[in-house]
Every structure is written in structure tokens, then in C-alpha cells.
Amino acid sequence: MKPAALFALLLVLPVTSGCYLSHVADGQLRLLRASTPIEDVLADPETPEALRETLGLVEAARDYARELGLEVGDQYTRYVAWEGDRVITTVVATEASSVEPAGFWFPVVGTVPYKGFFDPERAEREAERLRARGMDVCLVPVAAYSTLGWFADPLTGPMLRVGPGRLVETLLHELVHATVYLPEHADFNEGVATFIGEEASVRFWNDRGETEAARRRRLEVREDRQLDAVRLSLRDQVAALYEALPEGPERSRRRDEAEQAARAEIAALPLETRDAARLAEALRLNDACLAIAATYTADLPAYEQRLDTLEGDLPAFVTDLEEASHASDPREALLAP
């Protein structure tokens, strides 16, 4: 834990007792207290062999992140056997007739499109409060999140349960955040982290000489992007519809038709991996879920083209990202020829 982060936390707690920030601070402290150094887990003779292998994979992914030029520090050197499929539940909301996240403002990080809760019931209550204000809401289970290097983020049980390919992707995604994070640039932050996490997770297996694992990881990434493309197309259609027509039965009918067409397109995709959780996520097509999908994936094709101009040199892409982070428009700077 960096002293500055601890100092900020101590400042927040006395003035926010019982409120959202207090809930988050308490959850973060519970997570840290429950974690154990991975070296102690490995030293325990009762540790199952499958867990040992996965923890070894995590250390290999950390080493690979360093090779890419990412900041690793003490991230993911501790483990907590957190139950369930998530550590937090995030709430995303859009105003009526919008597919843009309404956003939430917080100290230090600025406006972000999501608001996370360690308690799922509390997230549900927040969702109901926002719906009562006429907003559309998407609730998203999250297995991992980054404290941007302020804390030594632990490896969690939910992260391990997504499978080795997505585990490596998640680790690399979060380490991008620990390397570069710009307040008020949520789309940029999440887009580059998603892209680097996906691409690096394929190369990780290739560089280990595990060609079958690399082939499957590339297939998962390709199918993820196919699902993303359908959702982004629907989002564009819905945005155009909201721009063209006033709220009313005709607009609702046309939006329903567009959504049903998107569902049919997803059902027709020849998905070999058939990741049930990923498919269920892709089929959540209300306005708020479309909004958060775009935050993470709208710029992936542009970043893919940029990597092609670098002849696939991902460490060079990371270097360019760090340089672009100092520009007034980091996205434009990163994508500039």
C-alpha cells in the first residue's frame, strides 16, 4: 500500500461513514486482510496441486508483463480465496434515450462509467434508485479490478475460475491500468487495457511454446470481437434511432426489432468456444449494457490497425501508449501514423 493511498483513505473514512466511499474502503480493507502471500500458499503442504499450477501461471504472466513494459510491482503477489463469481458488482447507467454512460464522479479518478459495490444487494438497491429516476441500468459482475498501483491488488478466487486464458488476459488488462490511467478518459483507459490484455494473452501462450493453448486463446479473442461487433452495431443503430425519432411506440417498436435482429445474429455466429458467461454477457442488450460494451471495445479495430503499423510489436505499442498518455488527446496521439 503506497503511503499516499493510505493517507487518502484515512481522510475519506471519517467524513464518509455509512456512505458509498466508506463501503468501498471497508470492502477493500476486507479483501486485503483476507489475502495471503502467494509464497505462503505455495509453502503450505495442504495447497491443492491445481492451485499451485495456477499460481505458477500467474507468476509467469507477471514476468511476461514486465517484458512488455508494464508496471508490475507487487501486484498479484497475494491470494484470497474469495467465494462466488465476483469480487464486486458494478452499476452502469444511462439517461433516457441515450447509449452513453451517465457516469459517476470520484476523487482522484474523476468521472468513470461504473460504480462498484462489494455487496451485490447494495448494487441492486443503487440500480433500483437509478431506475426510479428514469435511467436504464446494467449490473456487471467483476472478478478483478485495479487500484491503479495504490495497493498490491490480490489474486482472487473469481479470477481463477474464468479459466487460464481469460485469467492471463485479466491480469495483463489490470496491469495496463497500473501502468497508464488517465482521469476523465474512461474509454481510452478501458479500450487500450482490453486490447493489450487480449493480444498479450495470445502471445503469452505462443512464447511459451504452447501452440494449442495459443490457438484456443486466439479463437476466444476472435469470437469475443465478433460478439463485440454485433453489440457495437446495435448500439450505433439505437443511437441513430434516438436521434431520428421522438420517444414513443414507433421508436420502441423499431428498437425492439433491431435488438431481436442482433440476438438472431449472435445466435447464428459459429462460436466454437461457446463460453457460456461471455455469451450471456453479449446477450444483455439494453441501453446501459450497450453503453459499457462500447467503453471497452469500440476502439479495438483502431488499435489493431495501429499494432499492424508497428509490425505486431506489442512492447512498442506499450511504449507508444505511455508516450501518448502525456498528450492532450491520448487516443489521437496513440493512433497517429
N, C-alpha and C positions, 0 to 999 in steps of 0.2 A: 504494500500500500504506500503510495507516494505521500509525503507529508502534506503537500498542498491539497490533495484529495481528502485526507483525513481532516484537515483544518476546515475545508468547505463543508464536510459532512457534519462536523461539530457545530458549525454556525447554523446549519439548516435545522437540525433536530430541535433545539429549544423553541424555535419560532413556528414550527410546523407540526407540533404534537397533535396526533389524531388526524392529520390531513394526508393527502396523497404522497407528498415527498417523505413524510415520516414512514408511511407504509413501505415505500421503495427502499429507504435506508435500512429499515428493520429487516426486510427480505434479503437485502444484500449482505448484511451482517450475519444473518442466519446461514446463508449459503457459505460464507467464508468460514464461519465457526465449524460447520459440519464437514468441511473439506479436510483431507489428509494428504500429506506429501506423497507423491506417486512412488518415491523411493521406499517409503514405509509400507505402502501397499504391496510392492514387489517383494519386500523382505518378509512379509507375513506368509508363513507356510500354508495358511488356510485360503489364500487367494486362489481362485479357480484359474486353471490354465488358459481358458478362453479370455479372461480379463487380462492376464499377463500379456498375451499376444496383442490384444487391442492397445494396451498401454505402450507396448513397444512400437506399434504403428504410429501412435501419437507422437512419440519422440522422433521417429523418422520424419514425420510430417513437419515438425518444428525445425529440424535440421534443413529440410528442403525449403522451408520458408526463408531461412537465413540466406540460402543460396540464391533465392530470387531477389533478395534485397529488402525483405520485410523486417520490421522490428518485432522481435520475439520476446526478449527479456525473460521474465518469469512466468509468462502466460502459459497456462495449461501444464503446470508442474504439480498441480494438486488435483485430487479426485474426490467427488462427492457422489455417493450412490443415491441420487435424488430419484424418488419414485415418479411413475407416470410418464406421459408423453411430452411433457413441457416443464420448463422452469418458470416461465411467465406466460401470461395471455395478453396479447396486445390488442388494443382497440383502435380501429381506424374509422374515421367518419367523414362523410361528405355532406355539403349543403344540398338542399333540394335542387334538382335539375343541374347537377354538377358531377363530373367524374374526376375532379381534382380533390386531393385530401384537404380537409379544412385545416388540419394541423393543430399542434399543441406547442406552446412556448415554455421552455425551461431555462433556468440559469445555465451558463457556460455553453450548452449545445445549441441554444437558440430554438427555432421552430423546427419540429420534426413531425412526420405524418402519423406517428403512432404514439400510444400511451400504454405502457406496460404495467401489469399487475401480477404480483406473486400469488395472489388469491384469485382463482378463477371466478368465484362468486362475486367478488368485488368488481371484476371486469364486466360481468353480466349486469350488475347494477349501474355501472357507468354507461354501458350500452343502452340500457333502458332509459336512462336520463337523457341521453343524446337523441334517441328516437322520439321521446316526448317533445323534443324541440323541433321535430320535423326533419331530422337528419337521417341519412342512411348509414348503416354501421356494418363493419366486418370485424369479426373476432378471429384472431390468428394465434394458434398455439406455437410457442417458440422454444426450441430446445437449447438455444445458446444466444448470448448477446455479448456485446463488448462494452467494457467500462473505459475504453479508449486508452488503455495502458495505465489508468489511475490505480487499478487494483490488479493483483495477479489472478486473473479470471480462472476458475477451476474447470476441469473437465467434469461433465455431469452425466448421470445415468441416461437421461433422454438423448444426449448426443451420441452415446454408444449404440443406442437401439435403432438408429437410422441406417445402419449398415456401413461397411468400411469405405465405400466410395463416397457416399454423402458425408460421412464423418470427416474425411480428409478435406473435402470441399468446404465444409463448415468451418473447420479450423483455419484454413487459409483465408476464407472470407473474413472471419473476425480479426485475423492478424493484419489484413489490409486496413481495417478500421483503426487498429492500434498504431499503424504507420502513418496514415493520412486520414484526417477527418476535419471537414470544414463546416463550421456552424452556418446554418441557413442554406446549405447545399445538399439536401437530403437525397435528391435524385442522383446527383453526381456521386455522393458517398456510397450509396447502395448499389448503383449501377456498376461502378468500377470494382467494388468488392465482389459482386456477383460474377462479373466476367472473369476476374483473376482467379477467384475460387474455382470456377468451373474449369477453366483452361489448365490451371496448375494442377488440379486433381487428376486430370488425364495424364499429364506429363510425369507426375509423381510415379504412377504405376509403370509407365514406359521406361523411365530412367532406372527403375528397379529391375527391369528385365522381365516384368510380369505382364506379358503381352495380352493374355486373355483378360486379366483384370483391367488393363488399359482399354481394350476393345469394348468391354462392357461399360466402363465409365464414359467413354466417348459416346456410346449408344444412349446412355442415360442423359447426357448433356444434350445430344441432338434431339431426343424426344422431349426433353424439358423445353427446348426452344421452339419446337413445333407447337406445343401446348401454349407457350407464351404468345406465339404469333397469332393464334386464334383469339386469345383474350384481348390482345392489343388491337386487333382488327375490330372486334366487337366494341371496345372502348371508343375507338375513332368513330364508328357508326353511331353510337349512342351520343357522343359529344355533338356530332353534326345534327342529329335529330333534335337534341335540346336547343341547338342554335336556330333551327329552322321552324320549329313548331312550338306553340304555347302549350302549357300543361293542360291535359285533358284526355278524353277517351281515345282519340285518334293517335295521339303520341304514345300513350300507354300500349295500345294495340301494336303499333309498329315496333316499339321497343321489345315487347314480348316475342314478336315474330323474329326479330334479329337475334334474341337470346336463344330461342329454340333452334334457329339455324346454326348457331355456334355450338350448341350441345350436340347436334347431329354431326357437325364437322369433327368434333372431338371424338365422338363415338366411332367415326369412320377411320380415324387415324390408325395405321398398322403399328401399334405400340408393342414392341417385343418385350420390354421390361415389365410393363403393367404394374408399375409402382402404385399400390392402392392409395397411399397417403397423398402422393403427388397428383394422382388423377382426381381424387376428391377435392383437393385444393383448386385444381384447374376448373372444376365444375361449379365453383362458387362465383356466380356471375352478376351479383348485384353491383350497384354503382360503387360502393366503398371498396369492395374486393377488386373490382377492375382498376380503381384508382391506385391501390397499393401494389398491384401487379405491375403497373406501369412504372412506379417508382423504382422497382428493382430491375426491370427488364427492357424498358423502352429503348435504351441506348446500346443494347448488346450488339446489334448488327453494325453500328458505327464503330464500336470498339474492336469488333472482329476485323473490320476493314483496316483499322489503324494498325493492328497487330500484323496483318498481312504486309503492310508497307515496311514494317520492321523485320520482314522475312521470318516471322514467327519467334522473334527474340523476346521472350517474356520478361527476363530481367531488365532489358532495355525499356520495355513498356512500363515497368515499375519505376525505373529511373525517370522516365518522362512524366509519369504521374506525380512524383514528388516535386519535380520542377514546375509542373502545371499548377500545383496546389498553391503557388505563390502569386498566380495571375489573378486579375480581377474577374475574369471569366474562365475558371479552370477547365470546364468542359471544352470550350472553344480552343483553349491552349493545347489541351491534350490531343485533340483531333486535328489540329492544324498540320498541313503537309510539311 
